[in-house]
Amino acid sequence: MTKRDFSKARALRNIADHGFEPVDGGDVPLGKPRRRKSKASLRKEAAAMMSPSTMITKTLTCRCGHKGKVRIPLARAAGPFRCVICGVRL
């Protein structure tokens, strides 16, 4: 027999599996353990939560006179851009 007390490890495992600790000190009531979300679903959620304030609308004017509006992330505001009609890099 071992002198180790596994109650602390069991409680920590219950917290990790079920998301809460029992108040009365007993075991967690039976239920489905929470499943980890896949990285792909987390990426989809992050893309969906991206607010419109991080996206900007920028009007581009080419040297040849073409104009156009683009909707881009704030991080890409500096460019580089290319005119779709004549192919000149802006």
Jmol script that loads the backbone (N, CA, C; Angstrom):
load data "model"
ATOM      1  N   MET A   1       0.845  -1.182   0.000  1.00  0.00           N
ATOM      2  CA  MET A   1       0.000   0.000   0.000  1.00  0.00           C
ATOM      3  C   MET A   1       0.886   1.239   0.000  1.00  0.00           C
ATOM      4  N   THR A   2       0.442   2.251  -0.641  1.00  0.00           N
ATOM      5  CA  THR A   2       1.214   3.489  -0.736  1.00  0.00           C
ATOM      6  C   THR A   2       0.697   4.525   0.249  1.00  0.00           C
ATOM      7  N   LYS A   3       1.555   5.434   0.628  1.00  0.00           N
ATOM      8  CA  LYS A   3       1.167   6.485   1.562  1.00  0.00           C
ATOM      9  C   LYS A   3       0.704   7.740   0.832  1.00  0.00           C
ATOM     10  N   ARG A   4       0.630   7.669  -0.465  1.00  0.00           N
ATOM     11  CA  ARG A   4       0.235   8.833  -1.246  1.00  0.00           C
ATOM     12  C   ARG A   4      -1.267   9.066  -1.146  1.00  0.00           C
ATOM     13  N   ASP A   5      -1.625  10.350  -1.134  1.00  0.00           N
ATOM     14  CA  ASP A   5      -3.030  10.727  -1.108  1.00  0.00           C
ATOM     15  C   ASP A   5      -3.378  11.294  -2.483  1.00  0.00           C
ATOM     16  N   PHE A   6      -4.218  10.589  -3.203  1.00  0.00           N
ATOM     17  CA  PHE A   6      -4.530  10.976  -4.569  1.00  0.00           C
ATOM     18  C   PHE A   6      -5.757  11.884  -4.655  1.00  0.00           C
ATOM     19  N   SER A   7      -6.294  12.337  -3.548  1.00  0.00           N
ATOM     20  CA  SER A   7      -7.502  13.155  -3.592  1.00  0.00           C
ATOM     21  C   SER A   7      -7.242  14.510  -4.260  1.00  0.00           C
ATOM     22  N   LYS A   8      -6.057  15.082  -4.021  1.00  0.00           N
ATOM     23  CA  LYS A   8      -5.744  16.363  -4.647  1.00  0.00           C
ATOM     24  C   LYS A   8      -5.633  16.195  -6.167  1.00  0.00           C
ATOM     25  N   ALA A   9      -4.973  15.150  -6.603  1.00  0.00           N
ATOM     26  CA  ALA A   9      -4.852  14.891  -8.041  1.00  0.00           C
ATOM     27  C   ALA A   9      -6.215  14.627  -8.657  1.00  0.00           C
ATOM     28  N   ARG A  10      -7.072  13.883  -7.945  1.00  0.00           N
ATOM     29  CA  ARG A  10      -8.414  13.595  -8.443  1.00  0.00           C
ATOM     30  C   ARG A  10      -9.224  14.889  -8.555  1.00  0.00           C
ATOM     31  N   ALA A  11      -9.103  15.776  -7.566  1.00  0.00           N
ATOM     32  CA  ALA A  11      -9.837  17.041  -7.598  1.00  0.00           C
ATOM     33  C   ALA A  11      -9.362  17.908  -8.759  1.00  0.00           C
ATOM     34  N   LEU A  12      -8.053  17.978  -8.980  1.00  0.00           N
ATOM     35  CA  LEU A  12      -7.531  18.762 -10.093  1.00  0.00           C
ATOM     36  C   LEU A  12      -7.970  18.184 -11.437  1.00  0.00           C
ATOM     37  N   ARG A  13      -8.012  16.850 -11.544  1.00  0.00           N
ATOM     38  CA  ARG A  13      -8.475  16.225 -12.773  1.00  0.00           C
ATOM     39  C   ARG A  13      -9.954  16.513 -13.002  1.00  0.00           C
ATOM     40  N   ASN A  14     -10.738  16.508 -11.929  1.00  0.00           N
ATOM     41  CA  ASN A  14     -12.161  16.824 -12.054  1.00  0.00           C
ATOM     42  C   ASN A  14     -12.364  18.255 -12.522  1.00  0.00           C
ATOM     43  N   ILE A  15     -11.567  19.174 -11.993  1.00  0.00           N
ATOM     44  CA  ILE A  15     -11.675  20.569 -12.412  1.00  0.00           C
ATOM     45  C   ILE A  15     -11.337  20.691 -13.894  1.00  0.00           C
ATOM     46  N   ALA A  16     -10.274  20.014 -14.313  1.00  0.00           N
ATOM     47  CA  ALA A  16      -9.875  20.087 -15.716  1.00  0.00           C
ATOM     48  C   ALA A  16     -10.906  19.442 -16.636  1.00  0.00           C
ATOM     49  N   ASP A  17     -11.473  18.325 -16.215  1.00  0.00           N
ATOM     50  CA  ASP A  17     -12.428  17.605 -17.056  1.00  0.00           C
ATOM     51  C   ASP A  17     -13.792  18.273 -17.112  1.00  0.00           C
ATOM     52  N   HIS A  18     -14.274  18.734 -15.977  1.00  0.00           N
ATOM     53  CA  HIS A  18     -15.647  19.209 -15.890  1.00  0.00           C
ATOM     54  C   HIS A  18     -15.783  20.716 -15.731  1.00  0.00           C
ATOM     55  N   GLY A  19     -14.701  21.402 -15.396  1.00  0.00           N
ATOM     56  CA  GLY A  19     -14.752  22.853 -15.333  1.00  0.00           C
ATOM     57  C   GLY A  19     -15.162  23.427 -14.001  1.00  0.00           C
ATOM     58  N   PHE A  20     -15.357  22.609 -12.971  1.00  0.00           N
ATOM     59  CA  PHE A  20     -15.692  23.143 -11.660  1.00  0.00           C
ATOM     60  C   PHE A  20     -15.292  22.157 -10.582  1.00  0.00           C
ATOM     61  N   GLU A  21     -15.281  22.635  -9.358  1.00  0.00           N
ATOM     62  CA  GLU A  21     -14.914  21.807  -8.224  1.00  0.00           C
ATOM     63  C   GLU A  21     -16.154  21.597  -7.360  1.00  0.00           C
ATOM     64  N   PRO A  22     -16.407  20.398  -6.859  1.00  0.00           N
ATOM     65  CA  PRO A  22     -17.588  20.181  -6.031  1.00  0.00           C
ATOM     66  C   PRO A  22     -17.490  20.956  -4.719  1.00  0.00           C
ATOM     67  N   VAL A  23     -18.605  21.508  -4.269  1.00  0.00           N
ATOM     68  CA  VAL A  23     -18.616  22.324  -3.057  1.00  0.00           C
ATOM     69  C   VAL A  23     -18.542  21.447  -1.816  1.00  0.00           C
ATOM     70  N   ASP A  24     -19.247  20.327  -1.827  1.00  0.00           N
ATOM     71  CA  ASP A  24     -19.311  19.489  -0.637  1.00  0.00           C
ATOM     72  C   ASP A  24     -18.098  18.574  -0.475  1.00  0.00           C
ATOM     73  N   GLY A  25     -17.139  18.632  -1.369  1.00  0.00           N
ATOM     74  CA  GLY A  25     -15.948  17.801  -1.261  1.00  0.00           C
ATOM     75  C   GLY A  25     -16.112  16.433  -1.873  1.00  0.00           C
ATOM     76  N   GLY A  26     -17.295  16.113  -2.370  1.00  0.00           N
ATOM     77  CA  GLY A  26     -17.527  14.815  -2.993  1.00  0.00           C
ATOM     78  C   GLY A  26     -17.059  14.814  -4.430  1.00  0.00           C
ATOM     79  N   ASP A  27     -17.358  13.737  -5.092  1.00  0.00           N
ATOM     80  CA  ASP A  27     -16.987  13.641  -6.499  1.00  0.00           C
ATOM     81  C   ASP A  27     -17.925  14.503  -7.342  1.00  0.00           C
ATOM     82  N   VAL A  28     -17.452  14.841  -8.503  1.00  0.00           N
ATOM     83  CA  VAL A  28     -18.243  15.629  -9.431  1.00  0.00           C
ATOM     84  C   VAL A  28     -19.383  14.758  -9.945  1.00  0.00           C
ATOM     85  N   PRO A  29     -20.597  15.307 -10.050  1.00  0.00           N
ATOM     86  CA  PRO A  29     -21.699  14.510 -10.572  1.00  0.00           C
ATOM     87  C   PRO A  29     -21.402  14.058 -12.002  1.00  0.00           C
ATOM     88  N   LEU A  30     -21.976  12.921 -12.350  1.00  0.00           N
ATOM     89  CA  LEU A  30     -21.711  12.360 -13.665  1.00  0.00           C
ATOM     90  C   LEU A  30     -22.236  13.269 -14.758  1.00  0.00           C
ATOM     91  N   GLY A  31     -21.507  13.355 -15.805  1.00  0.00           N
ATOM     92  CA  GLY A  31     -21.882  14.171 -16.953  1.00  0.00           C
ATOM     93  C   GLY A  31     -20.804  14.058 -18.004  1.00  0.00           C
ATOM     94  N   LYS A  32     -21.071  14.626 -19.139  1.00  0.00           N
ATOM     95  CA  LYS A  32     -20.090  14.556 -20.206  1.00  0.00           C
ATOM     96  C   LYS A  32     -18.939  15.514 -19.914  1.00  0.00           C
ATOM     97  N   PRO A  33     -17.714  15.062 -20.096  1.00  0.00           N
ATOM     98  CA  PRO A  33     -16.592  15.980 -19.937  1.00  0.00           C
ATOM     99  C   PRO A  33     -16.551  16.963 -21.106  1.00  0.00           C
ATOM    100  N   ARG A  34     -16.033  18.127 -20.835  1.00  0.00           N
ATOM    101  CA  ARG A  34     -15.933  19.130 -21.899  1.00  0.00           C
ATOM    102  C   ARG A  34     -14.843  18.719 -22.872  1.00  0.00           C
ATOM    103  N   ARG A  35     -15.148  18.831 -24.149  1.00  0.00           N
ATOM    104  CA  ARG A  35     -14.201  18.474 -25.187  1.00  0.00           C
ATOM    105  C   ARG A  35     -13.407  19.708 -25.605  1.00  0.00           C
ATOM    106  N   ARG A  36     -12.142  19.503 -25.893  1.00  0.00           N
ATOM    107  CA  ARG A  36     -11.328  20.592 -26.409  1.00  0.00           C
ATOM    108  C   ARG A  36     -11.754  20.890 -27.831  1.00  0.00           C
ATOM    109  N   LYS A  37     -11.778  22.169 -28.169  1.00  0.00           N
ATOM    110  CA  LYS A  37     -12.117  22.548 -29.528  1.00  0.00           C
ATOM    111  C   LYS A  37     -10.884  22.389 -30.405  1.00  0.00           C
ATOM    112  N   SER A  38     -11.119  22.039 -31.648  1.00  0.00           N
ATOM    113  CA  SER A  38     -10.000  21.878 -32.568  1.00  0.00           C
ATOM    114  C   SER A  38      -9.446  23.249 -32.940  1.00  0.00           C
ATOM    115  N   LYS A  39      -8.208  23.238 -33.407  1.00  0.00           N
ATOM    116  CA  LYS A  39      -7.572  24.495 -33.791  1.00  0.00           C
ATOM    117  C   LYS A  39      -8.314  25.147 -34.950  1.00  0.00           C
ATOM    118  N   ALA A  40      -8.831  24.343 -35.849  1.00  0.00           N
ATOM    119  CA  ALA A  40      -9.559  24.893 -36.991  1.00  0.00           C
ATOM    120  C   ALA A  40     -10.814  25.625 -36.535  1.00  0.00           C
ATOM    121  N   SER A  41     -11.547  25.045 -35.586  1.00  0.00           N
ATOM    122  CA  SER A  41     -12.760  25.710 -35.105  1.00  0.00           C
ATOM    123  C   SER A  41     -12.409  26.964 -34.305  1.00  0.00           C
ATOM    124  N   LEU A  42     -11.299  26.935 -33.561  1.00  0.00           N
ATOM    125  CA  LEU A  42     -10.871  28.131 -32.841  1.00  0.00           C
ATOM    126  C   LEU A  42     -10.480  29.245 -33.813  1.00  0.00           C
ATOM    127  N   ARG A  43      -9.833  28.874 -34.919  1.00  0.00           N
ATOM    128  CA  ARG A  43      -9.474  29.875 -35.923  1.00  0.00           C
ATOM    129  C   ARG A  43     -10.708  30.478 -36.572  1.00  0.00           C
ATOM    130  N   LYS A  44     -11.724  29.626 -36.842  1.00  0.00           N
ATOM    131  CA  LYS A  44     -12.968  30.133 -37.429  1.00  0.00           C
ATOM    132  C   LYS A  44     -13.663  31.106 -36.486  1.00  0.00           C
ATOM    133  N   GLU A  45     -13.689  30.762 -35.191  1.00  0.00           N
ATOM    134  CA  GLU A  45     -14.306  31.653 -34.212  1.00  0.00           C
ATOM    135  C   GLU A  45     -13.557  32.974 -34.124  1.00  0.00           C
ATOM    136  N   ALA A  46     -12.232  32.912 -34.154  1.00  0.00           N
ATOM    137  CA  ALA A  46     -11.435  34.134 -34.081  1.00  0.00           C
ATOM    138  C   ALA A  46     -11.675  35.014 -35.304  1.00  0.00           C
ATOM    139  N   ALA A  47     -11.788  34.390 -36.479  1.00  0.00           N
ATOM    140  CA  ALA A  47     -12.056  35.161 -37.694  1.00  0.00           C
ATOM    141  C   ALA A  47     -13.449  35.782 -37.647  1.00  0.00           C
ATOM    142  N   ALA A  48     -14.407  35.060 -37.066  1.00  0.00           N
ATOM    143  CA  ALA A  48     -15.772  35.579 -36.977  1.00  0.00           C
ATOM    144  C   ALA A  48     -15.872  36.715 -35.971  1.00  0.00           C
ATOM    145  N   MET A  49     -15.028  36.665 -34.938  1.00  0.00           N
ATOM    146  CA  MET A  49     -15.087  37.706 -33.909  1.00  0.00           C
ATOM    147  C   MET A  49     -14.304  38.963 -34.279  1.00  0.00           C
ATOM    148  N   MET A  50     -13.589  38.911 -35.394  1.00  0.00           N
ATOM    149  CA  MET A  50     -12.812  40.085 -35.781  1.00  0.00           C
ATOM    150  C   MET A  50     -13.772  41.223 -36.081  1.00  0.00           C
ATOM    151  N   SER A  51     -13.663  42.269 -35.331  1.00  0.00           N
ATOM    152  CA  SER A  51     -14.610  43.363 -35.445  1.00  0.00           C
ATOM    153  C   SER A  51     -14.349  44.184 -36.698  1.00  0.00           C
ATOM    154  N   PRO A  52     -15.359  44.870 -37.181  1.00  0.00           N
ATOM    155  CA  PRO A  52     -15.175  45.714 -38.364  1.00  0.00           C
ATOM    156  C   PRO A  52     -14.199  46.859 -38.128  1.00  0.00           C
ATOM    157  N   SER A  53     -13.939  47.208 -36.869  1.00  0.00           N
ATOM    158  CA  SER A  53     -13.018  48.309 -36.595  1.00  0.00           C
ATOM    159  C   SER A  53     -11.588  47.947 -36.975  1.00  0.00           C
ATOM    160  N   THR A  54     -11.259  46.653 -37.043  1.00  0.00           N
ATOM    161  CA  THR A  54      -9.914  46.272 -37.453  1.00  0.00           C
ATOM    162  C   THR A  54      -9.774  46.252 -38.967  1.00  0.00           C
ATOM    163  N   MET A  55     -10.896  46.234 -39.671  1.00  0.00           N
ATOM    164  CA  MET A  55     -10.869  46.300 -41.129  1.00  0.00           C
ATOM    165  C   MET A  55     -11.103  47.755 -41.538  1.00  0.00           C
ATOM    166  N   ILE A  56     -10.351  48.212 -42.534  1.00  0.00           N
ATOM    167  CA  ILE A  56     -10.530  49.580 -43.002  1.00  0.00           C
ATOM    168  C   ILE A  56     -10.861  49.563 -44.486  1.00  0.00           C
ATOM    169  N   THR A  57     -11.504  50.627 -44.927  1.00  0.00           N
ATOM    170  CA  THR A  57     -11.779  50.807 -46.348  1.00  0.00           C
ATOM    171  C   THR A  57     -10.857  51.909 -46.835  1.00  0.00           C
ATOM    172  N   LYS A  58     -10.089  51.600 -47.849  1.00  0.00           N
ATOM    173  CA  LYS A  58      -9.101  52.544 -48.353  1.00  0.00           C
ATOM    174  C   LYS A  58      -9.370  52.810 -49.827  1.00  0.00           C
ATOM    175  N   THR A  59      -9.307  54.085 -50.211  1.00  0.00           N
ATOM    176  CA  THR A  59      -9.464  54.453 -51.612  1.00  0.00           C
ATOM    177  C   THR A  59      -8.086  54.565 -52.232  1.00  0.00           C
ATOM    178  N   LEU A  60      -7.859  53.812 -53.296  1.00  0.00           N
ATOM    179  CA  LEU A  60      -6.574  53.821 -53.982  1.00  0.00           C
ATOM    180  C   LEU A  60      -6.715  54.543 -55.307  1.00  0.00           C
ATOM    181  N   THR A  61      -5.730  55.363 -55.620  1.00  0.00           N
ATOM    182  CA  THR A  61      -5.714  56.072 -56.890  1.00  0.00           C
ATOM    183  C   THR A  61      -4.428  55.709 -57.611  1.00  0.00           C
ATOM    184  N   CYS A  62      -4.549  55.182 -58.800  1.00  0.00           N
ATOM    185  CA  CYS A  62      -3.405  54.791 -59.604  1.00  0.00           C
ATOM    186  C   CYS A  62      -2.838  56.034 -60.305  1.00  0.00           C
ATOM    187  N   ARG A  63      -1.585  55.948 -60.728  1.00  0.00           N
ATOM    188  CA  ARG A  63      -0.951  57.068 -61.454  1.00  0.00           C
ATOM    189  C   ARG A  63      -1.620  57.326 -62.793  1.00  0.00           C
ATOM    190  N   CYS A  64      -2.196  56.288 -63.352  1.00  0.00           N
ATOM    191  CA  CYS A  64      -2.856  56.449 -64.658  1.00  0.00           C
ATOM    192  C   CYS A  64      -4.289  56.967 -64.525  1.00  0.00           C
ATOM    193  N   GLY A  65      -4.776  57.150 -63.283  1.00  0.00           N
ATOM    194  CA  GLY A  65      -6.093  57.747 -63.082  1.00  0.00           C
ATOM    195  C   GLY A  65      -7.173  56.792 -62.614  1.00  0.00           C
ATOM    196  N   HIS A  66      -6.883  55.511 -62.553  1.00  0.00           N
ATOM    197  CA  HIS A  66      -7.883  54.561 -62.068  1.00  0.00           C
ATOM    198  C   HIS A  66      -8.076  54.754 -60.564  1.00  0.00           C
ATOM    199  N   LYS A  67      -9.306  54.565 -60.098  1.00  0.00           N
ATOM    200  CA  LYS A  67      -9.615  54.661 -58.672  1.00  0.00           C
ATOM    201  C   LYS A  67     -10.337  53.396 -58.245  1.00  0.00           C
ATOM    202  N   GLY A  68     -10.160  53.039 -56.980  1.00  0.00           N
ATOM    203  CA  GLY A  68     -10.864  51.880 -56.454  1.00  0.00           C
ATOM    204  C   GLY A  68     -10.839  51.857 -54.947  1.00  0.00           C
ATOM    205  N   LYS A  69     -11.836  51.213 -54.378  1.00  0.00           N
ATOM    206  CA  LYS A  69     -11.908  51.061 -52.929  1.00  0.00           C
ATOM    207  C   LYS A  69     -11.602  49.617 -52.581  1.00  0.00           C
ATOM    208  N   VAL A  70     -10.810  49.433 -51.513  1.00  0.00           N
ATOM    209  CA  VAL A  70     -10.496  48.095 -51.030  1.00  0.00           C
ATOM    210  C   VAL A  70     -10.779  48.035 -49.539  1.00  0.00           C
ATOM    211  N   ARG A  71     -11.172  46.861 -49.096  1.00  0.00           N
ATOM    212  CA  ARG A  71     -11.402  46.630 -47.661  1.00  0.00           C
ATOM    213  C   ARG A  71     -10.297  45.683 -47.207  1.00  0.00           C
ATOM    214  N   ILE A  72      -9.442  46.182 -46.327  1.00  0.00           N
ATOM    215  CA  ILE A  72      -8.248  45.444 -45.914  1.00  0.00           C
ATOM    216  C   ILE A  72      -8.085  45.497 -44.402  1.00  0.00           C
ATOM    217  N   PRO A  73      -7.334  44.566 -43.818  1.00  0.00           N
ATOM    218  CA  PRO A  73      -7.020  44.653 -42.392  1.00  0.00           C
ATOM    219  C   PRO A  73      -6.113  45.852 -42.124  1.00  0.00           C
ATOM    220  N   LEU A  74      -6.182  46.373 -40.938  1.00  0.00           N
ATOM    221  CA  LEU A  74      -5.394  47.542 -40.559  1.00  0.00           C
ATOM    222  C   LEU A  74      -3.902  47.275 -40.697  1.00  0.00           C
ATOM    223  N   ALA A  75      -3.475  46.048 -40.483  1.00  0.00           N
ATOM    224  CA  ALA A  75      -2.060  45.708 -40.562  1.00  0.00           C
ATOM    225  C   ALA A  75      -1.517  45.849 -41.980  1.00  0.00           C
ATOM    226  N   ARG A  76      -2.372  45.753 -43.000  1.00  0.00           N
ATOM    227  CA  ARG A  76      -1.925  45.853 -44.389  1.00  0.00           C
ATOM    228  C   ARG A  76      -2.188  47.222 -44.984  1.00  0.00           C
ATOM    229  N   ALA A  77      -2.420  48.231 -44.164  1.00  0.00           N
ATOM    230  CA  ALA A  77      -2.782  49.559 -44.667  1.00  0.00           C
ATOM    231  C   ALA A  77      -1.661  50.198 -45.475  1.00  0.00           C
ATOM    232  N   ALA A  78      -0.423  49.832 -45.204  1.00  0.00           N
ATOM    233  CA  ALA A  78       0.704  50.443 -45.910  1.00  0.00           C
ATOM    234  C   ALA A  78       0.936  49.832 -47.283  1.00  0.00           C
ATOM    235  N   GLY A  79       0.318  48.740 -47.610  1.00  0.00           N
ATOM    236  CA  GLY A  79       0.478  48.161 -48.938  1.00  0.00           C
ATOM    237  C   GLY A  79       1.295  46.900 -48.882  1.00  0.00           C
ATOM    238  N   PRO A  80       1.831  46.429 -49.950  1.00  0.00           N
ATOM    239  CA  PRO A  80       1.816  46.953 -51.310  1.00  0.00           C
ATOM    240  C   PRO A  80       0.507  46.634 -52.032  1.00  0.00           C
ATOM    241  N   PHE A  81       0.156  47.502 -52.992  1.00  0.00           N
ATOM    242  CA  PHE A  81      -1.062  47.324 -53.777  1.00  0.00           C
ATOM    243  C   PHE A  81      -0.716  47.360 -55.254  1.00  0.00           C
ATOM    244  N   ARG A  82      -1.572  46.786 -56.077  1.00  0.00           N
ATOM    245  CA  ARG A  82      -1.376  46.780 -57.529  1.00  0.00           C
ATOM    246  C   ARG A  82      -2.704  47.133 -58.188  1.00  0.00           C
ATOM    247  N   CYS A  83      -2.641  47.988 -59.188  1.00  0.00           N
ATOM    248  CA  CYS A  83      -3.832  48.369 -59.932  1.00  0.00           C
ATOM    249  C   CYS A  83      -4.333  47.152 -60.706  1.00  0.00           C
ATOM    250  N   VAL A  84      -5.615  46.871 -60.604  1.00  0.00           N
ATOM    251  CA  VAL A  84      -6.184  45.694 -61.241  1.00  0.00           C
ATOM    252  C   VAL A  84      -6.306  45.908 -62.753  1.00  0.00           C
ATOM    253  N   ILE A  85      -6.471  47.136 -63.165  1.00  0.00           N
ATOM    254  CA  ILE A  85      -6.706  47.411 -64.585  1.00  0.00           C
ATOM    255  C   ILE A  85      -5.390  47.479 -65.374  1.00  0.00           C
ATOM    256  N   CYS A  86      -4.443  48.291 -64.894  1.00  0.00           N
ATOM    257  CA  CYS A  86      -3.199  48.463 -65.670  1.00  0.00           C
ATOM    258  C   CYS A  86      -2.024  47.685 -65.107  1.00  0.00           C
ATOM    259  N   GLY A  87      -2.118  47.155 -63.861  1.00  0.00           N
ATOM    260  CA  GLY A  87      -1.071  46.325 -63.290  1.00  0.00           C
ATOM    261  C   GLY A  87       0.091  47.079 -62.660  1.00  0.00           C
ATOM    262  N   VAL A  88      -0.034  48.395 -62.545  1.00  0.00           N
ATOM    263  CA  VAL A  88       1.041  49.215 -61.952  1.00  0.00           C
ATOM    264  C   VAL A  88       1.021  49.024 -60.437  1.00  0.00           C
ATOM    265  N   ARG A  89       2.212  48.891 -59.863  1.00  0.00           N
ATOM    266  CA  ARG A  89       2.308  48.746 -58.402  1.00  0.00           C
ATOM    267  C   ARG A  89       2.226  50.118 -57.750  1.00  0.00           C
ATOM    268  N   LEU A  90       1.368  50.233 -56.740  1.00  0.00           N
ATOM    269  CA  LEU A  90       1.171  51.517 -56.051  1.00  0.00           C
ATOM    270  C   LEU A  90       2.049  51.628 -54.837  1.00  0.00           C
TER     271      LEU A  90
END
end "model"
wireframe off; spacefill off
backbone 0.3
color backbone group
